[in-house]
Amino acid sequence: MSSGSTQFRFIDRELRRIELTMRGVVHSYPLNPLPDDLYEGMAAVVEVDGTSIDRLQRIYNSTVMKPTISTFDFENPFPVNCATKIARLTLTDDAIDNSIEDIEGRLLAMQGLPFQETVNDRIELYRDIFLDDSKIDRFRIGVMEIYGDNTYRNIQRDPRVSMTMHWRDSATGISRSYQVNAIAEIFEPGTTFFRYMRVLRSLFSSRFVETRREGYVAAYKFWISESHDKSLESKTGFVPSN
């Protein structure tokens, strides 16, 4: 997949490497899975007791899938652009190909009904999509581009992105945080991955998001290259000052 002056050469899971050409120069980056605790935090977002409204509110309140994404434009005096996006786990490409017609059909069947009447069905669809852990691609997360402004233009020029992902671990009460560095691959409307991400983006949206365009602009695969634990917890050997 190419965009602007960037072209992906290959993504090799066995060698754990991403290789791309950017402005005529070949760049190579490591490929790594999401950290286990971050993956579990994203996977468990709907696993909460209570009514359908309680579970929906948990999704809305959760921060783990609302990363702040930093992209870069070094022609600007302040080159870093930050934007909060909604991220989702993604299935493997084969799993998406095999299920896209079904999940689009199930979402389409809810159209025209009051949103509150379909909350249970929406949550069950989300759970069914990720029911089989072996079909989830742990080397990437997906993000939908709604507006096509700074983030989109910056990624077209330079696909390197940094994300701050944070959440409160309900089991330990610890505030967890990661900086995740990734390489963004752009997918235009009409592609299978775009269709998949459009379902996930609209599944829990109770109102139309004004995009200022006819529809969503693109979908991203954020291929995970590095992750750095930035959690707010005591470090070994650290002695706080009095």
N, C-alpha and C positions, 0 to 999 in steps of 0.2 A: 504494500500500500504506500503510495507516494503522496506528498503534499508540499506544495511550494518547492523549495530547494532541497527537501529531505526525501529520501527513499529508503525503505527498509530492505536490507539484503537478505537477512534470515534471522529467525529466532530459534535457537537450538536448546531444547530442554535438557538433553543428555549432557551437552558440554556446558550448560548453564551460561549461555552467552547470547547477547543481542548485538547485531551488527547492522549499521546503517551508514548511508552516505549523506553527508550534510555539507552543502555548498562545495561539492566536489571532493570532499575529504572523507575517507572511511574512518568511522569511529566504532569502537568495540566497548561494550559494557557488560558487567556481570548480570545474570538473571537469577533471582532468588525468590522463594515463596514468601507469602505473608507470614509474619511471626504467628506462632500458634495461638497466643492469647488474643491477638488482634483478630485473627480469623474466627476464633470462638465467639468473641464479642459481637462480630458482625452476624454470624450465623444464628445467634441466640436471641436476636432482637425481638422476635415475636413470641418467644417461649416464656410467657408470663401468665400467671393465673388471673382469673377475673372475667368480666364480661367482654364482649367483642369491643365495646367502646374503651374499656380499660386497656385492652391489648393494642388498639389503634392509637390511644394516647401514648403508650410506651414507645411506639414507632415514631410518633411526632416529637416526643421529648428526647429520644436517644440522640446523642451527639456522635456516636461512633461511625455513622455513615454520612456525616456532614463535614468532611474535611475542608480545611482552608488550603487552597491550591495556589502555589506561587509559580508564576511564569516570568519570562525575562525578555526585556527589550532594551538592549544596551545603548540604543540611540536616545533614550529618554534620560533626563537628569536623575530621576529616581527610577532605576531600571527594573525593579521588582513589582509585579502586579499581583495582588492577592484577591482571591474570590472564594466564597464559600459555595461548594457544589454538593449535590447529592450523589453518593457513591453506592454501588451495589456489588456484591459478589457476582461472578459470572460462571456459567456452565462452560464446559469445553465446547469447541466449535462443533464437534460431531453431535454432542447432546443438544446444542441449540438447533442445529439443522433438523434433528429428528423430532423436536418438540415445538418449534415455532408456530406451526399451523394450529396446534392444539391450544397453546396458551393464548394466542391471539383470539381464537374462537371463544374461549371461556371468558376472556375480558369483554369481547364484543357482546356476549349474551347479557352482560350486566348493563349495557348502555340503555338509557331511557328510563331506568329504575331510579328511585331516590337513593342517593349515596348511602344513607344510614341503613337501608334495607339490604345492602350488598356487602356490608363490612365483613361479616363472617366468610362469605364466599371469596372475598378478596384476600383475606388472611390465609384461608385454606389453599388458594391458588399459589400464593407466595411460598407457603410451606411445601406444597407439592413440587414446585420448581426445584427446590433445594433439598428434597427429601433424601436423595441418594448422594452421599458425601463423595463417592468416587467419581461423580460426574461434574464436580466443581473444580474449576481451574484455579489453583492456589497461587499461580504465578502472576495473576493480574486482577485488577478490579475494573469495573465499568462505570463510566460517567456520561451523562447526557449533556450536550451543549445546547442551552436554550436560546441565548441571545446572539451569539456570534460576534461578540465585541472583543475586548482586549485579550482575554484568555485564548480565544480561538485564533486570533491573528498572531499572537506570540507563539503558540504551538506550531502553527504553519511554518514559522521561521526557525524555531528551535524547539524540538519535541521534549527537551529535558524539563521535568517538573518536579517540584518538591511539595509534599503534602504534610500538613500537621493533622494527625488523627488522634482524638482524645475521647475518653469515656470514663465513667465511674464503674469499677468492678463491683457488682452487687454482692458477690460472695465475700470479698475482703474489705470493701469500702475504700480501697485505694484508688486514687485518680491515676489512670493509666494514660500514657501519651507516647506516640511515635512520630518521628520524622521519617517519612517514606519517600525515597527518591525513585523516580520512575521515568520511563520513556513512553511518550504518548503516541499512539497510532490512531489516525483519524478514519472514521467510517461515515460515508455520506448517506443521505436518505435513500431508501430502497434496498440497501444491503441487508443481509440477514441479521448481522449483529446490531445494526441500527434498529431494526424492527424489534429485536429482543429487548434492547435497552429502552425503547419507547414504551413497551408494556410495563417494565419495572418502574419507569419514571411516573407513569400515569396511574399505576395500580392504586396508590393511596392518596391521589390528588382529588380532593372533594370539589375543587373549582378549577376553572380553566386558567392556565398561566399565560399571561399576555407576553408573547414572544416578539412583538413588533414585526413579525414576518408571517408567512403562510403556515409555518410549522417549525419544529425543532431543526436546528442547523446541522448537527452532526452528533455522532457518538464516539467516545474514546475508549480504547483499551489502554489502560495504564499498566505497562509491564514493569513489575517490581524489580528494581536493581539493587537498592540498599534500604535497610531499615535501621534506625537508631532509637534506642529506648530513651525517652525523655520524661519518664514518669516522675511524678512528685512524691518520691519516697526516699527514706534515709539511705545513703550510700555507705558501703562498708568502709570503716576507718574514718568516716566524717564525724567531727565533733563540733556541734553548733556552739557559737560564741554566746557568752552570757549577756 
